[in-house]
């Protein structure tokens, strides 16, 4: 199934009937497998209700499912289409929460078992995690479907205004960013236009308006600042030696 076909399921996720099939037991927050039916479409999705999230001292309460949707919006704006189609449903079975298209994949084949060829495909994944300030990029959060497309999941603890990047993928530290990815970053930065006193005449972009439903103005500004830093350095950063830069557990 192509990424375009997956995006075609957006109306089903937005309007379909939701039926709980079971609970995923490996996470720290409540996560459910949902069957979605809409007209002649039947699909599975991952549902994360707001009231099922464990409070964190460094993230606003009940904000994690909204960050899942924000990560999807950033992935789409970059044109990289890493994050499965994700929306926010107010009428979920256990209340408001994120609903993300479930990706069929082999759970035993993840970052730590990737071939060298597949690992070489992860440069844009690293840049994406830097932009969203991913505090929890485990090896099992990088999926490969039967068609060979890379997918990224679990973005509830992203977009903090302070440096929180924790990831297992440091393969390209110190390398220069390839020209094609650098061009994508430049285009993405143009989409993050914010109407404020520092940008006279600037009009808030559609991307910023969309993100503002799920993130604070400070968090959106931080995304723009991280993008600018990447463009200025033009290279993949090294791990920050002043803090823990790997998630736990790693898988």
C-alpha positions in Angstrom: 0.0 0.0 0.0 1.5 3.4 -1.0 1.7 6.5 1.2 -0.9 8.2 -1.0 -3.3 5.3 -0.4 -2.7 5.6 3.3 -3.5 9.4 3.2 -6.7 8.5 1.4 -7.9 6.9 4.7 -8.0 10.3 6.4 -11.8 10.7 6.1 -12.3 7.2 7.5 -10.1 8.1 10.6 -12.0 11.4 11.0 -15.5 10.1 10.6 -15.5 6.3 10.9 -17.0 4.1 13.6 -14.5 3.1 16.2 -14.5 -0.4 17.8 -11.8 -1.3 20.4 -10.1 -4.6 19.5 -7.5 -4.8 22.3 -4.8 -3.0 24.3 -1.1 -2.8 23.5 0.7 -3.8 26.7 4.2 -2.6 26.0 3.8 1.1 26.6 3.7 3.3 29.7 0.4 5.0 28.6 -2.8 3.4 27.6 -2.8 2.5 23.9 -5.5 0.6 22.0 -5.9 -1.2 18.7 -9.1 0.1 17.0 -11.1 -1.2 14.1 -12.4 1.7 12.0 -15.3 1.3 9.6 -16.4 4.0 7.2 -18.6 3.4 4.1 -16.7 0.6 2.3 -13.5 1.0 4.2 -12.3 -1.1 7.0 -8.9 -0.5 8.7 -7.0 -0.6 11.9 -5.7 2.3 13.9 -3.8 3.0 17.1 -5.8 5.1 19.6 -4.1 6.9 22.5 -6.7 8.6 24.8 -5.8 11.7 26.6 -6.9 10.5 30.0 -4.8 7.4 29.6 -1.5 9.3 29.6 0.9 9.2 32.6 1.7 12.7 33.9 5.3 13.8 33.2 7.0 16.6 35.2 8.5 18.3 32.1 5.5 18.1 29.7 2.1 19.8 30.0 -0.5 17.4 31.4 -2.7 15.5 28.9 -0.7 16.9 25.9 1.0 13.8 24.6 -1.8 12.6 22.1 -1.8 16.1 20.6 2.0 15.9 20.0 1.4 12.8 18.0 -0.7 14.8 15.6 1.8 17.6 15.5 4.5 15.2 14.5 2.4 14.0 11.6 1.8 17.5 10.4 5.6 18.2 10.5 6.3 15.0 8.6 3.8 15.9 5.9 5.1 19.5 5.6 8.6 18.2 5.1 7.3 15.9 2.3 9.0 12.9 4.0 5.8 11.1 5.0 7.4 9.2 7.8 4.5 9.4 10.3 1.4 7.4 9.6 -1.8 9.4 9.1 -2.7 10.8 12.5 -5.7 12.8 13.7 -7.3 13.9 17.0 -10.7 12.5 17.7 -12.9 14.1 20.3 -15.3 11.1 20.3 -12.9 8.3 21.0 -14.1 5.2 22.9 -12.4 6.5 26.1 -12.6 10.2 25.3 -10.5 12.6 23.2 -7.2 11.2 21.9 -5.0 10.6 18.9 -5.9 8.1 16.2 -3.1 6.9 13.9 -3.3 4.5 11.0 -1.8 1.1 12.1 1.1 0.0 10.0 1.6 -3.7 9.3 5.2 -4.6 9.8 7.6 -7.2 11.3 8.2 -6.1 14.9 11.4 -8.2 15.0 13.0 -6.1 12.2 13.9 -2.7 13.7 16.8 -0.3 13.9 19.2 -2.7 15.7 18.6 -5.4 13.1 18.5 -3.2 10.0 20.9 -4.1 7.2 23.5 -1.5 6.4 21.5 -0.5 3.4 18.5 0.3 5.5 20.5 2.1 8.0 21.8 4.4 5.3 18.3 5.5 4.6 17.9 7.0 8.1 19.5 10.4 7.5 16.1 12.2 7.1 14.8 10.3 10.2 17.6 11.8 12.3 16.8 15.3 11.0 13.1 14.8 11.7 13.9 13.8 15.3 16.0 16.9 15.7 13.3 19.2 14.4 10.6 17.7 16.6 13.0 17.4 19.6 12.2 13.7 20.0 12.9 12.6 23.6 12.3 8.9 22.9 13.5 7.5 19.6 13.8 3.9 20.4 15.0 1.3 17.9 11.5 -0.3 17.7 9.9 3.1 16.8 11.4 2.8 13.3 9.3 0.5 11.1 9.6 -0.9 7.6 6.4 -2.1 5.9 6.2 -4.8 3.3 6.6 -2.2 0.5 9.9 -1.0 2.0 8.6 2.3 3.3 10.1 3.7 6.5 7.6 4.7 9.2 8.1 6.4 12.5 5.8 6.0 15.5 5.4 7.2 19.1 5.9 10.9 19.2 4.1 11.8 22.4 7.1 13.3 24.1 8.3 15.6 21.4 8.3 19.4 20.8 9.7 20.5 24.2 11.2 24.0 24.1 14.3 22.8 25.9 16.8 20.3 24.4 15.4 16.8 25.0 16.8 14.8 22.1 17.3 11.2 23.0 17.7 8.7 20.2 19.5 5.5 19.3 20.4 6.8 15.9 23.7 8.7 16.0 25.1 7.0 12.9 25.7 10.3 11.0 27.0 12.6 13.7 29.4 15.1 12.3 28.4 14.5 8.6 27.3 17.3 6.3 23.6 17.2 5.5 23.0 16.0 1.9 22.0 18.7 -0.5 18.5 17.3 -1.2 17.7 17.1 2.5 19.1 20.6 3.1 16.8 21.9 0.4 13.8 20.2 2.2 14.8 21.9 5.4 15.0 25.3 3.7 11.5 24.9 2.2 10.2 23.7 5.6 11.6 26.8 7.3 9.7 29.0 4.8 6.4 27.2 5.9 7.0 28.2 9.5 6.0 31.9 9.1 4.8 33.4 12.3 3.2 36.9 12.4 5.0 38.8 15.1 6.8 42.1 15.8 10.1 40.6 14.6 8.7 39.9 11.1 6.9 43.0 10.0 4.3 42.2 7.3 4.6 38.4 7.8 1.4 36.5 7.8 1.1 33.4 9.9 1.3 30.3 7.6 -1.2 27.5 7.3 1.3 25.1 8.8 1.7 27.3 11.9 -2.1 27.7 12.2 -2.5 23.9 12.0 0.3 23.3 14.6 -1.2 25.9 16.9 -4.2 23.6 17.6 -1.8 21.1 19.2 1.3 23.0 20.4 2.0 26.3 22.2 3.4 29.3 20.3 6.7 28.8 22.2 6.9 25.2 21.0 6.2 26.2 17.4 8.9 28.9 17.6 11.3 26.3 19.0 10.7 24.2 15.9 11.7 27.1 13.7 14.8 27.8 15.8 15.9 24.2 15.6 15.4 24.3 11.8 17.5 27.5 11.6 20.3 25.9 13.6 20.4 22.9 11.3 20.6 25.2 8.3 23.4 27.3 9.8 25.5 24.3 10.8 24.6 22.3 7.7 25.7 19.1 9.5 24.3 16.4 11.7 25.0 17.3 15.4 27.1 15.2 17.8 25.5 13.9 21.0 25.2 16.4 23.8 27.8 15.3 26.4 26.1 17.3 29.1 23.0 15.1 29.3 21.7 11.7 28.6 21.3 11.4 24.8 20.0 7.8 24.6 16.5 6.6 25.5 15.8 3.9 27.9 15.1 1.2 27.1 16.8 1.4 23.7 14.3 -0.9 21.9 
